[in-house]
Amino acid sequence: MSRFFSQKYSTLVPYTPGEQPKDMKYIKLNTNESPYLPSKGVFDAVKSEAERLHLYSDPECSVLTKKIADLYGVDKSEVLVTNGSDEVLNFAFMAFCDSDRGIAFPDITYGFYSVFAKINNVKYREIPLKDDFTIDVNDYIGINENIVIANPNAPTGIYLSLEEIEKIAKSNPENVVIIDEAYIDFGGQSAVGLTKKYDNLLVTMTFSKSRSMAGGRIGFGIGNKALINDLNTIKYSTNPYNVNRLSQIAGAVAIDDNKYYMDNCKEIIKTREYTVAELKKIGFDILESKANFIFAKHDKIQGEHLYKRLKENGVLVRHFTKDKIKDYNRITIGTREQMDILIKKVISILEEIK
């Protein structure tokens, strides 16, 4: 770092995104992107909207906000559209947490939560998962702290029921409970409906996974109008034009084409179950996933070694170095053809070590 870098960030360790190597053509199963292209309507709309790039985007994201509100059965005043769901999460850390009001989340979860806490000078507490990698709901009941939970969790893919989410929100009425639903469309049930019942519940989602627009950077939050007003205060104090023109129109048309994307999710679920079955046949232990990825290990090969050998063979998966999960790899579900290549490569690698 330079001699000008602020001391308040001197110990900050930034989030490490999934690698995007360009040295060869890979089958990318490491960053939970959709294997399917956006709908044709999105391509056409973006091409047309490009003619207006000399004009600022709508700071209220009016069209997209209304379409999201209609889709999820809420009022547009209960929706905030952001530059990816990371932005709405960061806004929430800024709005509801500080050095006195902390936040709790699992010790194995989305790695950005601790970074958001540190960069915003927020005290935080990591609550250990159980030995089977599930969240113990009782650990969050009445703790009188802000809470953020990825549901399904990442990188495990394990899902909490709506009943469990409701217990957490109900028992912490003086604190904000954030449910990060980046992967909810792959087999889970959204907690959006509970936001009508609990004014402390904020649900965040993204277009990056189920709607094939990781590169479009569209996220949103749904919650009580007062919560959304708080988040808007942060937005308009940092970057009012946070979502560009092309992303806004792409997101709006994607909502119009929602059946196309939900049908793709169904295909990914089918491919996930196929992949799980095939990997279990060759000795893998796999956690039960409701996401567009699986978390898998094999007792005959170290997680890091399998990750490296797959990369050498043109297949990228995600490996984490925390002791508790270092034997596992997170594998994004691609097309059936991509998963067949993965399985073939894995079989070959396992035969090498016999």
QUISUL-V17567 format. One record per residue. N is the residue number from 0. RES is the residue in one small letter. OMEGA is omega as a letter, one per 30 degrees, with the letter a starting at -180 (* if undefined). BURIAL is + if it has 9 or more other ideal C-beta (glycine too) atoms within 8 Angstrom, else -. D_CENTER is the distance of its C-alpha to the mean C-alpha in whole Angstrom. Layout:
n->{N	N}
res->{RES	RES}
omega->{OMEGA	OMEGA}
burial->{BURIAL	BURIAL}
d_center->{D_CENTER	D_CENTER}
This chain:
n->{0	1	2	3	4	5	6	7	8	9	10	11	12	13	14	15	16	17	18	19	20	21	22	23	24	25	26	27	28	29	30	31	32	33	34	35	36	37	38	39	40	41	42	43	44	45	46	47	48	49	50	51	52	53	54	55	56	57	58	59	60	61	62	63	64	65	66	67	68	69	70	71	72	73	74	75	76	77	78	79	80	81	82	83	84	85	86	87	88	89	90	91	92	93	94	95	96	97	98	99	100	101	102	103	104	105	106	107	108	109	110	111	112	113	114	115	116	117	118	119	120	121	122	123	124	125	126	127	128	129	130	131	132	133	134	135	136	137	138	139	140	141	142	143	144	145	146	147	148	149	150	151	152	153	154	155	156	157	158	159	160	161	162	163	164	165	166	167	168	169	170	171	172	173	174	175	176	177	178	179	180	181	182	183	184	185	186	187	188	189	190	191	192	193	194	195	196	197	198	199	200	201	202	203	204	205	206	207	208	209	210	211	212	213	214	215	216	217	218	219	220	221	222	223	224	225	226	227	228	229	230	231	232	233	234	235	236	237	238	239	240	241	242	243	244	245	246	247	248	249	250	251	252	253	254	255	256	257	258	259	260	261	262	263	264	265	266	267	268	269	270	271	272	273	274	275	276	277	278	279	280	281	282	283	284	285	286	287	288	289	290	291	292	293	294	295	296	297	298	299	300	301	302	303	304	305	306	307	308	309	310	311	312	313	314	315	316	317	318	319	320	321	322	323	324	325	326	327	328	329	330	331	332	333	334	335	336	337	338	339	340	341	342	343	344	345	346	347	348	349	350	351	352	353}
res->{m	s	r	f	f	s	q	k	y	s	t	l	v	p	y	t	p	g	e	q	p	k	d	m	k	y	i	k	l	n	t	n	e	s	p	y	l	p	s	k	g	v	f	d	a	v	k	s	e	a	e	r	l	h	l	y	s	d	p	e	c	s	v	l	t	k	k	i	a	d	l	y	g	v	d	k	s	e	v	l	v	t	n	g	s	d	e	v	l	n	f	a	f	m	a	f	c	d	s	d	r	g	i	a	f	p	d	i	t	y	g	f	y	s	v	f	a	k	i	n	n	v	k	y	r	e	i	p	l	k	d	d	f	t	i	d	v	n	d	y	i	g	i	n	e	n	i	v	i	a	n	p	n	a	p	t	g	i	y	l	s	l	e	e	i	e	k	i	a	k	s	n	p	e	n	v	v	i	i	d	e	a	y	i	d	f	g	g	q	s	a	v	g	l	t	k	k	y	d	n	l	l	v	t	m	t	f	s	k	s	r	s	m	a	g	g	r	i	g	f	g	i	g	n	k	a	l	i	n	d	l	n	t	i	k	y	s	t	n	p	y	n	v	n	r	l	s	q	i	a	g	a	v	a	i	d	d	n	k	y	y	m	d	n	c	k	e	i	i	k	t	r	e	y	t	v	a	e	l	k	k	i	g	f	d	i	l	e	s	k	a	n	f	i	f	a	k	h	d	k	i	q	g	e	h	l	y	k	r	l	k	e	n	g	v	l	v	r	h	f	t	k	d	k	i	k	d	y	n	r	i	t	i	g	t	r	e	q	m	d	i	l	i	k	k	v	i	s	i	l	e	e	i	k}
omega->{a	l	a	a	a	l	a	l	a	a	a	l	a	l	l	l	l	a	l	a	a	a	l	l	a	l	a	l	a	a	l	l	l	l	a	l	l	a	a	l	l	l	a	a	a	l	a	a	a	l	a	a	l	a	l	l	l	a	l	a	a	a	a	l	l	a	l	l	a	a	a	l	l	l	a	l	a	a	l	l	a	l	a	l	l	a	l	l	l	l	a	l	a	a	a	a	l	a	l	a	a	a	a	l	a	l	l	a	l	a	a	a	a	l	l	a	a	a	l	l	a	l	a	a	l	a	a	l	l	a	l	l	l	l	l	a	a	l	a	a	l	a	l	l	l	a	l	a	l	a	f	a	l	g	a	a	a	a	l	l	l	l	l	l	a	l	a	a	a	a	l	a	a	a	l	l	a	l	a	a	a	a	a	a	a	l	l	l	a	l	a	a	a	l	l	a	a	a	l	a	l	l	l	l	a	l	a	a	a	a	l	a	l	l	l	l	l	l	l	l	l	l	l	a	a	l	a	l	l	a	l	l	l	a	a	l	a	a	a	a	a	a	a	a	a	l	l	a	l	l	a	a	l	l	l	a	a	a	l	a	l	l	l	l	l	l	l	l	l	l	l	a	l	a	l	a	a	l	l	l	a	l	l	l	a	l	a	a	l	a	l	l	l	a	a	l	l	a	a	a	l	a	a	a	l	l	a	a	l	l	l	a	l	l	l	l	a	l	l	a	l	a	a	a	a	l	a	l	l	a	l	l	l	l	l	a	l	a	l	l	l	a	l	l	l	l	l	a	l	l	l	a	l	*}
burial->{-	-	-	-	-	-	-	-	-	-	-	-	-	-	-	-	-	-	-	-	-	-	-	-	-	+	+	+	+	+	+	+	+	+	-	-	-	+	+	-	+	+	+	+	+	+	-	-	+	-	-	-	-	-	-	-	+	+	+	-	+	-	+	+	+	+	+	+	+	-	-	+	-	+	-	-	-	+	+	+	+	+	+	+	+	+	+	+	+	+	+	+	+	+	+	+	+	-	-	-	+	+	+	+	+	+	-	+	+	-	-	+	+	+	+	+	+	+	-	+	-	+	-	+	+	+	+	-	+	-	-	-	+	-	+	-	+	-	-	+	+	-	+	-	+	+	+	+	+	+	+	+	+	+	+	+	+	+	+	+	-	+	-	+	+	+	+	+	+	-	+	+	-	-	+	+	+	+	+	+	+	+	+	+	+	+	-	+	-	+	+	+	+	+	+	-	-	+	-	+	+	+	+	+	+	+	+	+	+	+	+	+	+	+	-	+	+	+	+	+	+	+	+	+	-	-	+	+	-	+	+	+	+	+	+	-	-	-	-	-	-	+	+	-	+	+	+	+	+	+	+	+	+	+	+	-	+	+	-	-	+	+	-	+	+	-	+	+	+	-	+	+	-	+	+	+	-	+	+	+	-	+	-	+	-	+	+	-	+	+	+	+	+	+	+	+	+	+	-	-	+	-	+	+	-	+	+	-	+	+	+	-	+	+	+	+	+	+	+	+	-	-	-	-	+	+	-	+	+	+	+	+	+	+	-	-	-	+	+	-	+	+	+	-	+	+	+	+	+	+	-	-	-	-}
d_center->{29	32	35	33	30	30	30	28	25	27	25	22	20	17	14	14	12	13	16	17	21	24	27	27	25	22	20	17	15	13	10	9	10	12	16	17	19	18	21	25	25	22	24	27	26	24	28	29	27	28	32	30	29	32	31	28	25	25	24	23	21	24	24	20	20	23	21	18	20	22	20	18	22	22	24	23	23	20	18	17	15	14	13	10	7	8	12	12	10	13	16	15	16	19	20	20	21	23	26	27	24	22	18	18	15	15	16	14	10	8	10	10	11	15	15	14	17	19	20	20	23	21	22	20	20	18	19	20	18	21	23	21	18	17	17	21	20	24	22	21	24	26	25	25	22	19	16	12	11	7	9	9	9	7	10	12	11	13	13	15	17	18	21	20	17	20	22	20	20	24	25	24	25	26	22	19	16	13	11	7	7	4	6	9	11	12	14	13	15	14	15	16	20	20	19	23	24	23	23	21	18	15	12	9	7	7	10	8	8	10	12	13	13	10	14	14	12	12	10	12	13	15	18	21	23	24	21	20	23	22	19	21	24	21	20	24	25	23	22	23	23	19	18	21	23	22	18	19	22	19	17	20	21	18	19	22	21	19	21	21	17	17	20	18	15	18	19	16	17	20	20	17	20	23	21	21	25	26	24	26	29	29	28	25	23	20	18	17	14	13	10	10	11	14	15	19	22	25	28	30	28	26	22	23	26	24	21	24	27	24	23	27	27	25	22	19	16	14	17	16	19	19	22	21	18	20	22	19	17	13	14	12	14	17	20	22	24	22	21	25	25	23	25	28	27	26	30	32	30	31	34	35	35	37}
